[in-house]
Amino acid sequence: MRKTRITGAFAGVAIAAIALTGCNSGSPTSPGAASGDSGDSNEALWEVASDVSLEGSPTFDAIESRGKVVVGVKEDQPGLGFLDATTGERSGFDVDIARWIAASLGYDEDKIEFKAIASANREQAIVNGDVDYYVGTYSITDSRKQQIDFAGPYFITGQGLLVAADSDIASEDDLNENTRVCSATGSTPIQNIKANYPEVPTEEFDLYSACVDALINGTVDAVTTDQAILIGYAAQYPDEIKVVGEPFSEEKYGVGLRKGDDAFRAHINELLTDGGDVWQGIFDKNLGQSGITVEQPAVDAY
């Protein structure tokens, strides 16, 4: 199993932005294709399992009963979780992780229903049974573990800042009472800003893309979330916005699922543990052009 490590703590952000420049075009709410070719066949990455049995999993029982998998995702994050409004095609690292999990349960693309769930509503959607699992830049935290369980982590990143290209903000040290910072409602990054920089005014929207719109329009001074997300946005408008500084947190992305469904969590953890080559293929397809050097993190089978 690969050890948890991100080379240089995303020190290659500038390189990543350059590498992505020109690969995409559009706007934060309607960007171009993600860095990976979403037209690539997933058949080369994984196979759909057959005769799957997962005894003791109420989640799997619900999936079998309805005959399809319902997955919570993001759809406004290029390279991670993105929905092309024109073609209706979904792409991204998180989306492919979700597809891989569904395939391991015996369900191909035509048996997956994707639901876009905002950050603030993720726990409730899982608790209510609106989704079977959630894969969408979902940071594992102790407070969230009180309501749901996590499989993984399957990716590690860190909180960063996105600012205007001509901004004087160079890192989180430059945030003050005159710098309005935007992030998604209920997200870990906005909670970190409020807790550690209480003097900094904040703005919250359901979608990160709305924050990016506000940054480009000049109504906020910075957008904060995980650098893996920010790099994708910076690539859309390289002349107008940029990623600055080094990560100032560690965020472990996990697969959110029903609390107490140990059989389902163990199944996903085993898939991640044994599927290093598939994981690498998914990363290369979606984020390989980013310039980021990443190793798959070890699973935390708590």
Secondary structure, 3 states (H helix, E strand, C coil): CCCCEEHHHHCCHHHHHHHHCCCCCEECCEECCCCCCCCCCHHHCCCCCCCCCCCCCHHHHHHHHHCCEEEEECCEECCCEEECCCCCCEECHHHHHHHHHHHHCCCCHHHEEEEECCHHHHHHHHHHCCCCEECCCCECCHHHHCCEEEEEEEEEECEEEEEECCCCCCCHHHCCCCCCEEEECCCHHHHHHHHHCCCCCEEEECCHHHHHHHHHHCCCCEEEEEHHHHHHHHHHCCCCEEEECCCCCCEEEEEEEECCCHHHHHHHHHHHHHCHHHHHHHHHHHHHHHCCCEECCCCCCC
